[in-house]
Amino acid sequence: MFPFLRFKKRGIVVIDNGRRNLGRVPVHVASELVNQKHASIVHDHPTIIGLRQSGKPIRSEGVKVTGNPLKNIISVAALFASNGSRIQALNSILFEIGNGTLCVKATNLDAYFRGCIEAGKRYTFACDKDKSVCVNALQLKKVLSCHDGCSNIQIINGEPPGLQISSFFVEGFSPNEFPSIQPSEKGRTYPFNITDIAKKLHFVSSAISDNKYRSSLSGVFFDIARQRLVCADGSRLHTTPMADDGKVRGENGAIVPAQVIRVAKYLTGSGKLVENDENRSVVFDLDVPGCVNCIAGFTVIDGKFPDYDSVIPKDFASKFSANIRDILPVLRRAVIANTKDSDAKPIITEFNNGLLKITTKVHSRITYQGVVHGKYNGPQYHCIINAVYLMDAIHDMPGDSIEILLQSGKDQAWTLRNGSGYAAVIMPIDFSKA
């Protein structure tokens, strides 16, 4: 995605790619970018001193996919290993060789990964007496980052044991300390299938709570009964539909740890909820390029997710509809103009005569005003809302248009939706706190 030159101030040009600030560059460099059509100037504003972050940072979508299956599987497995645990086995990846297959496992006890690479023209596998070894995940990633020709893989016994990858030897340790991560197939099983799961998880994850004292809101709620994905943090709620294949559902769903977001790009959408007397877990099938039989399992977060359906408004006093490409640039500028050092970026919104007027104030001084043309039916309405929350919902919602549904009270929730089935509920900001 090409960047845009957002603002010019005192001979310094600031570049933004529509999601995050990419930094400042000299004027002659910016001019060359524009001349070569790698960037475009979209707005000048003399009151802006610097560029503030536009919306939330892009969430991690896992690791870079390569044409090397070994690099791919180790990079994904490393996402499930701990980083800095006192138990070295949790910081490591387990390698097992048998029947011409290299099996790779990793776990942090809350989540686990298992995947395989089959021997063939590209890889040969060998082992001594012991057919398994543990290797530190970070150390192994560093070795592979500077070596592409990894074709011969051998588990070496001795003191210390290790993994021989072509010409590299990576020191390891005995696998005896590695915990068992064999997923349980016993108990009640509720399969599900989610279309476009990566996009849907990306959308709902904006609303995941970071409040460690409310663990039930710190993950993604897979509502298997209602066929919805939901995240909420007390100030906003994001939800998307799951695919309905007509299979038997459980009465409740499962709260999956936020770690699932990091591997969303590898999820096939096929998974199942497994319930038994020991625990509840959700198991997903993964598609790691060049690898086979890849799965990821997550222990369900204890607790009950709030009844989100009861907080989604059902009746509305007015509706504003507009094109997404018309409203996003105005919101971005409004966020940039808010130089307050806080996560909340309050903006004053006014709906009237088919227009949405957005105003940013800093210490009672107007720093930005913008207008979005659309269709509005209802009485004149104004309130203060978090612009970043609006951007997160509108930017990641598929489709070309957006509907903002309002209730009569200025302190009542906004509902954002369109024909995609995606929806967001956002609470306004109290005037006294804005």
Rosetta blueprint (number, residue, H / E / L):
1 M L
2 F L
3 P L
4 F E
5 L E
6 R E
7 F E
8 K E
9 K E
10 R L
11 G L
12 I E
13 V E
14 V E
15 I E
16 D E
17 N L
18 G L
19 R L
20 R L
21 N E
22 L E
23 G E
24 R E
25 V E
26 P L
27 V H
28 H H
29 V H
30 A H
31 S H
32 E H
33 L H
34 V H
35 N H
36 Q L
37 K L
38 H L
39 A L
40 S E
41 I E
42 V L
43 H L
44 D L
45 H L
46 P L
47 T L
48 I L
49 I L
50 G L
51 L L
52 R L
53 Q L
54 S L
55 G L
56 K L
57 P L
58 I L
59 R L
60 S L
61 E L
62 G L
63 V L
64 K L
65 V L
66 T L
67 G L
68 N L
69 P H
70 L H
71 K H
72 N H
73 I H
74 I H
75 S H
76 V H
77 A H
78 A H
79 L L
80 F L
81 A L
82 S L
83 N L
84 G L
85 S L
86 R L
87 I L
88 Q H
89 A H
90 L H
91 N H
92 S E
93 I E
94 L E
95 F E
96 E E
97 I E
98 G E
99 N L
100 G L
101 T E
102 L E
103 C E
104 V E
105 K E
106 A E
107 T E
108 N L
109 L L
110 D L
111 A E
112 Y E
113 F E
114 R E
115 G E
116 C E
117 I E
118 E E
119 A L
120 G L
121 K L
122 R L
123 Y L
124 T E
125 F E
126 A E
127 C E
128 D L
129 K L
130 D L
131 K L
132 S E
133 V E
134 C E
135 V E
136 N E
137 A H
138 L H
139 Q H
140 L H
141 K H
142 K H
143 V H
144 L H
145 S H
146 C L
147 H L
148 D L
149 G L
150 C L
151 S L
152 N E
153 I E
154 Q E
155 I E
156 I E
157 N L
158 G L
159 E L
160 P L
161 P L
162 G E
163 L E
164 Q E
165 I E
166 S L
167 S L
168 F E
169 F E
170 V E
171 E E
172 G E
173 F E
174 S L
175 P H
176 N H
177 E H
178 F L
179 P L
180 S L
181 I L
182 Q L
183 P L
184 S L
185 E L
186 K L
187 G L
188 R E
189 T E
190 Y E
191 P E
192 F E
193 N E
194 I L
195 T L
196 D L
197 I H
198 A H
199 K H
200 K H
201 L H
202 H H
203 F H
204 V H
205 S H
206 S H
207 A H
208 I L
209 S L
210 D L
211 N L
212 K L
213 Y L
214 R L
215 S H
216 S H
217 L H
218 S L
219 G E
220 V E
221 F E
222 F E
223 D E
224 I L
225 A L
226 R L
227 Q L
228 R E
229 L E
230 V E
231 C E
232 A E
233 D L
234 G L
235 S L
236 R E
237 L E
238 H E
239 T E
240 T E
241 P E
242 M L
243 A E
244 D L
245 D L
246 G L
247 K L
248 V L
249 R L
250 G L
251 E L
252 N L
253 G L
254 A E
255 I E
256 V E
257 P E
258 A H
259 Q H
260 V H
261 I H
262 R H
263 V H
264 A H
265 K H
266 Y H
267 L E
268 T E
269 G E
270 S E
271 G E
272 K E
273 L E
274 V E
275 E E
276 N L
277 D L
278 E L
279 N L
280 R E
281 S E
282 V E
283 V E
284 F E
285 D E
286 L E
287 D L
288 V L
289 P L
290 G L
291 C L
292 V E
293 N E
294 C E
295 I E
296 A E
297 G E
298 F E
299 T E
300 V L
301 I L
302 D L
303 G L
304 K L
305 F L
306 P L
307 D L
308 Y H
309 D H
310 S H
311 V L
312 I L
313 P L
314 K L
315 D L
316 F L
317 A L
318 S E
319 K E
320 F E
321 S E
322 A E
323 N E
324 I H
325 R H
326 D H
327 I H
328 L H
329 P H
330 V H
331 L H
332 R H
333 R H
334 A H
335 V H
336 I H
337 A H
338 N L
339 T L
340 K L
341 D L
342 S L
343 D L
344 A L
345 K L
346 P E
347 I E
348 I E
349 T E
350 E E
351 F E
352 N E
353 N L
354 G L
355 L E
356 L E
357 K E
358 I E
359 T E
360 T E
361 K E
362 V E
363 H L
364 S L
365 R E
366 I E
367 T E
368 Y E
369 Q E
370 G E
371 V E
372 V E
373 H E
374 G L
375 K E
376 Y E
377 N E
378 G L
379 P L
380 Q L
381 Y E
382 H E
383 C E
384 I E
385 I E
386 N E
387 A H
388 V H
389 Y H
390 L H
391 M H
392 D H
393 A H
394 I H
395 H H
396 D L
397 M L
398 P L
399 G L
400 D L
401 S E
402 I E
403 E E
404 I E
405 L E
406 L E
407 Q L
408 S L
409 G L
410 K L
411 D L
412 Q L
413 A L
414 W E
415 T E
416 L E
417 R E
418 N L
419 G L
420 S L
421 G L
422 Y L
423 A E
424 A E
425 V E
426 I E
427 M L
428 P L
429 I L
430 D L
431 F H
432 S H
433 K H
434 A L
